[in-house]
Amino acid sequence: MGVADIFMALRGVLIMTPWAVGLVILDLLLSALLPISWFFPDWVYNASSSLAFVLWNWIQVIFEAINGGKITMSGDTLPAGESAIVIANHVSWTDFYMIQFLAIQSGMLGRCRWFAKIELRLVPLLGWGIWAMGMPMVSRQWTKDKKELDRVFAGIVVRKWPTWLISFSEATRFTPRKYEETKIWCKENDKPVPKHLLYPRTKGFVTTVQHLRKSKHVTAVYDISIAYSHHNKFLEAPTIWESLSCGDLSGKRGYKFHVDVRRIPIVDLPESDAELAKWLETRWIAKGEFLEEKREEWSKS
């Protein structure tokens, strides 16, 4: 390990230690709120949203202001305070910076709720905190997840909680190997191959839309496209540690970060499950075309 590597590691530790302590304190507080949530669900939801805002905004400041991650954006202007279903492609663990960038502008950072793996429910503090916040914890087997989804959707539909309900429709991160598997699957199933994307899983999206379109305050789907470049290597993102420990990310380190968002009113979406699935597939083809255009644009700069 060279001197530069040692300096980077020490820098990362110094930056991350206060935030990590804050994370432990947050998880302790949220875990303490979990039993209370059965009796005062609205109060716990709002309290957990306020606590989450502090921590999530803090890590965004580390990425953008301290470490120089410059995010550019395109697409639609999002209304302030609007509840929405958010779908995005999944490239890296750092994708949450791109989505939080938009959420901060819309005043919805603390209201973000992400689909999480059900196994996290058994993790002390972290898993309990996620559960207390009202995040859906699923196994990706939608018939088994019905009870959990009913719990989460009831908070949004019945109790009218303001929410960005966020999911990565590919269910896993993009890699070249997985993309080759996608191309084989698409050929075998007579489907068009989306560029720079895995084929989307439609069941979760259909279930979410069919539940939340019953709620008058959830008025849109936000289709988010996330793109990275590193020294002209498209879709190469920093590791999560690099994003937290290295300075000048968008300068000397050569990273580019871009997020595009399209706002689609829920009333414009088709009604049937089959048509919703087809709609998502069509969006993914358009998303792939956008990513290809971004790749070509960056390759010329």
Phi, psi and omega per residue, in radians:
M1 nan 2.175 -3.116
G2 -1.414 3.061 -3.137
V3 -1.074 -0.710 -3.134
A4 -1.092 -0.680 3.130
D5 -1.174 -0.695 3.123
I6 -1.126 -0.752 3.124
F7 -1.074 -0.741 -3.135
M8 -1.110 -0.726 -3.135
A9 -1.122 -0.758 3.124
L10 -1.137 -0.712 3.112
R11 -1.062 -0.771 3.140
G12 -1.099 -0.725 3.130
V13 -1.098 -0.765 -3.134
L14 -1.106 -0.690 3.141
I15 -1.256 -0.708 -2.982
M16 -1.447 -0.480 -3.035
T17 -0.996 -0.871 3.109
P18 -1.050 -0.692 3.139
W19 -1.169 -0.709 3.135
A20 -1.113 -0.677 3.071
V21 -1.100 -0.738 3.088
G22 -1.065 -0.645 3.122
L23 -1.123 -0.746 3.121
V24 -1.098 -0.763 3.130
I25 -1.105 -0.742 3.110
L26 -1.044 -0.812 -3.125
D27 -1.122 -0.608 3.064
L28 -1.105 -0.793 -3.140
L29 -1.130 -0.774 -3.133
L30 -1.155 -0.662 3.104
S31 -1.103 -0.659 3.101
A32 -1.167 -0.481 -3.137
L33 -1.381 -0.325 -3.022
L34 -0.975 -0.885 3.124
P35 -1.165 -0.491 3.133
I36 -1.218 -0.461 -3.063
S37 -1.086 -0.410 3.117
W38 -1.185 -0.489 -3.068
F39 -1.787 -0.561 -3.099
F40 -2.301 1.145 -3.025
P41 -1.085 -0.689 -3.110
D42 -1.169 -0.769 3.141
W43 -1.095 -0.759 -3.135
V44 -1.137 -0.716 3.132
Y45 -1.065 -0.810 -3.126
N46 -1.190 -0.689 3.121
A47 -1.148 -0.763 3.139
S48 -1.162 -0.563 3.093
S49 -1.142 -0.716 3.127
S50 -1.156 -0.730 3.122
L51 -1.140 -0.745 -3.131
A52 -1.123 -0.657 3.140
F53 -0.988 -0.773 -3.101
V54 -1.041 -0.833 -3.064
L55 -1.267 -0.739 -3.122
W56 -1.213 -0.656 3.091
N57 -1.151 -0.644 3.133
W58 -1.045 -0.842 -3.106
I59 -1.229 -0.478 3.063
Q60 -1.198 -0.672 3.082
V61 -1.098 -0.702 3.093
I62 -1.033 -0.831 -3.090
F63 -1.161 -0.840 -3.032
E64 -1.488 -0.995 -3.004
A65 -1.355 -0.742 -3.063
I66 -1.487 -0.749 -3.055
N67 -1.781 0.067 2.960
G68 1.225 0.553 3.028
G69 -1.413 1.885 -3.081
K70 -1.661 1.976 -3.109
I71 -1.725 2.210 3.008
T72 -1.794 2.762 -3.103
M73 -2.460 2.821 3.075
S74 -2.623 3.011 3.087
G75 1.804 -2.537 -3.015
D76 -1.531 2.654 2.983
T77 -1.461 2.220 -3.080
L78 -1.593 2.408 3.111
P79 -1.156 2.550 3.095
A80 -1.217 2.348 3.010
G81 1.300 0.224 -3.109
E82 -1.447 2.335 3.020
S83 -1.423 2.458 -3.029
A84 -2.723 2.781 2.927
I85 -1.587 2.206 -3.075
V86 -1.994 2.185 3.071
I87 -2.098 2.539 -3.087
A88 -2.659 2.717 2.940
N89 -1.340 2.793 -3.008
H90 -2.191 1.955 -3.117
V91 -1.898 -0.742 -2.976
S92 -2.676 2.877 3.024
W93 -1.072 -0.372 -3.139
T94 -1.387 0.030 3.134
D95 -1.036 -0.487 -3.090
F96 -1.124 -0.456 3.066
Y97 -1.065 -0.704 -3.085
M98 -1.160 -0.744 -3.121
I99 -1.264 -0.697 3.094
Q100 -1.110 -0.571 3.085
F101 -0.985 -0.773 3.110
L102 -1.260 -0.690 -3.100
A103 -1.118 -0.655 3.107
I104 -1.093 -0.756 3.136
Q105 -1.112 -0.514 -3.107
S106 -1.652 0.024 -3.125
G107 1.202 0.501 -3.066
M108 -2.137 0.283 -3.062
L109 -1.020 -0.860 -3.116
G110 -1.191 -0.274 -3.112
R111 -1.642 0.051 3.125
C112 -1.217 2.319 3.063
R113 -2.294 2.216 -3.034
W114 -1.919 2.504 2.967
F115 -1.156 2.256 -3.105
A116 -2.205 2.765 3.123
K117 -1.232 2.425 -3.055
I118 -1.126 -0.442 3.139
E119 -1.068 -0.434 -3.126
L120 -1.138 -0.357 -3.126
R121 -1.057 -0.440 -3.114
L122 -1.540 -0.097 -3.122
V123 -1.470 2.066 3.134
P124 -0.991 2.527 3.103
L125 1.196 -1.240 -3.062
L126 -1.065 -0.928 -3.116
G127 -1.150 -0.681 3.119
W128 -1.140 -0.665 3.125
G129 -1.121 -0.735 3.104
I130 -1.090 -0.715 3.130
W131 -1.111 -0.794 -3.125
A132 -1.094 -0.516 -3.122
M133 -1.303 -0.186 -3.127
G134 1.507 0.412 3.089
M135 -1.391 2.444 3.096
P136 -1.233 2.244 -3.136
M137 -2.006 1.912 -2.909
V138 -2.221 2.829 3.120
S139 -1.787 -0.070 -3.054
R140 1.282 0.115 2.967
Q141 -1.851 1.699 -2.848
W142 -1.111 -0.477 3.090
T143 -1.207 -0.649 3.100
K144 -1.274 -0.446 -3.051
D145 -1.538 0.038 -3.013
K146 -1.000 -0.780 -3.108
K147 -1.098 -0.733 3.135
E148 -1.159 -0.735 -3.139
L149 -1.176 -0.655 3.084
D150 -1.053 -0.676 3.114
R151 -1.083 -0.854 -3.089
V152 -1.206 -0.803 -3.101
F153 -1.144 -0.530 3.121
A154 -1.127 -0.673 3.109
G155 -1.080 -0.653 -3.113
I156 -1.397 -0.808 -3.038
V157 -1.357 -0.861 -3.041
V158 -1.429 -0.810 -3.075
R159 -1.571 -0.122 3.049
K160 1.045 0.744 3.078
W161 -1.202 2.282 3.030
P162 -1.177 2.298 -2.963
T163 -2.679 2.485 2.720
W164 -1.826 1.910 3.116
L165 -1.663 1.929 -2.896
I166 -1.894 2.323 3.049
S167 -2.483 2.582 2.994
F168 -1.646 1.903 -2.967
S169 -1.189 -0.298 3.089
E170 -1.405 -0.252 3.080
A171 1.260 -0.133 3.118
T172 -2.720 2.870 -3.106
R173 -1.323 2.576 3.096
F174 -1.224 2.284 2.959
T175 -2.427 2.744 3.097
P176 -0.983 -0.683 3.140
R177 -1.125 -0.788 3.135
K178 -1.156 -0.546 3.123
Y179 -1.187 -0.659 3.086
E180 -1.106 -0.670 3.083
E181 -1.134 -0.670 3.098
T182 -1.079 -0.750 -3.125
K183 -1.102 -0.688 3.108
I184 -1.141 -0.782 -3.140
W185 -1.083 -0.770 -3.127
C186 -1.089 -0.696 3.126
K187 -1.142 -0.751 -3.115
E188 -1.177 -0.497 -3.079
N189 -1.877 0.236 3.082
D190 0.973 0.846 3.119
K191 -2.036 2.570 3.049
P192 -1.208 2.552 -3.107
V193 -1.600 2.061 3.080
P194 -1.268 2.465 -3.137
K195 -1.360 2.329 3.060
H196 1.100 0.365 -3.075
L197 -2.471 2.679 2.919
L198 -1.509 2.737 -3.133
Y199 -1.215 2.418 -3.034
P200 -1.304 2.604 2.971
R201 -1.505 2.162 -2.968
T202 -1.643 -0.423 -3.003
K203 -1.073 -0.767 -3.135
G204 -1.107 -0.730 3.125
F205 -1.105 -0.810 -3.121
V206 -1.074 -0.790 3.137
T207 -1.052 -0.776 -3.118
T208 -1.106 -0.828 -3.114
V209 -1.115 -0.776 -3.085
Q210 -1.134 -0.520 3.069
H211 -1.379 -0.848 -2.961
L212 -1.421 -0.286 3.082
R213 -1.207 -0.202 3.061
K214 -1.308 -0.294 -3.099
S215 -1.670 2.177 -3.053
K216 -1.176 -0.420 -3.068
H217 -1.548 -0.189 3.026
V218 -1.629 1.779 -2.884
T219 -1.955 -0.033 -3.056
A220 -2.684 2.799 2.901
V221 -1.902 2.270 3.056
Y222 -1.803 2.044 3.110
D223 -1.695 1.902 -3.038
I224 -1.859 2.281 3.074
S225 -1.980 2.191 -3.060
I226 -1.947 2.284 -3.119
A227 -2.330 2.512 3.069
Y228 -2.279 2.760 2.935
S229 -2.587 2.505 3.097
H230 -2.370 1.854 -3.068
H231 0.882 0.853 3.107
N232 1.181 0.265 2.975
K233 -1.667 1.888 -3.011
F234 -1.247 2.467 -3.138
L235 1.093 0.430 3.003
E236 -1.718 1.974 -3.066
A237 -1.860 2.767 3.040
P238 -1.219 2.713 2.986
T239 -1.202 2.844 3.139
I240 -1.095 -0.653 3.116
W241 -1.166 -0.725 3.113
E242 -1.079 -0.691 -3.117
S243 -1.156 -0.387 -3.088
L244 -1.771 -0.325 -3.028
S245 -1.948 -0.393 -3.035
C246 -1.719 2.400 3.044
G247 -1.588 2.931 3.065
D248 0.964 0.766 -3.092
L249 -1.014 -0.745 -3.102
S250 -1.646 0.162 3.085
G251 -1.894 -1.863 -3.083
K252 -1.068 -0.522 -3.105
R253 -1.373 -0.232 2.930
G254 1.363 0.385 3.126
Y255 -1.599 2.531 2.987
K256 -2.142 2.451 -3.115
F257 -2.279 2.248 3.139
H258 -2.452 2.476 3.071
V259 -2.328 2.296 3.085
D260 -2.025 2.425 -3.122
V261 -2.308 2.350 3.066
R262 -2.085 2.210 -3.137
R263 -1.721 2.114 3.136
I264 -2.075 2.031 3.095
P265 -1.024 2.414 -3.131
I266 -1.067 -0.559 -3.134
V267 -1.122 -0.328 3.134
D268 -1.527 -0.125 -3.139
L269 -1.401 2.636 3.107
P270 -1.151 2.853 -3.028
E271 -1.573 -0.703 -3.012
S272 -1.425 2.754 3.118
D273 -1.068 -0.758 -3.103
A274 -1.123 -0.720 3.142
E275 -1.221 -0.596 3.071
L276 -1.137 -0.729 3.104
A277 -1.072 -0.751 3.119
K278 -1.141 -0.646 3.113
W279 -1.062 -0.780 -3.140
L280 -1.132 -0.727 3.102
E281 -1.052 -0.718 3.121
T282 -1.145 -0.713 3.095
R283 -1.047 -0.668 -3.095
W284 -1.174 -0.591 3.072
I285 -1.165 -0.752 3.109
A286 -1.139 -0.669 3.113
K287 -1.086 -0.719 3.109
G288 -1.093 -0.662 3.090
E289 -1.133 -0.692 3.087
F290 -1.078 -0.789 -3.135
L291 -1.096 -0.655 3.097
E292 -1.134 -0.706 3.076
E293 -1.092 -0.700 3.111
K294 -1.155 -0.692 3.090
R295 -1.046 -0.800 -3.138
E296 -1.127 -0.712 3.126
E297 -1.069 -0.816 -3.112
W298 -1.206 -0.552 -3.106
S299 -1.181 -0.366 -3.139
K300 -1.611 -0.196 -3.070
S301 -1.656 nan nan
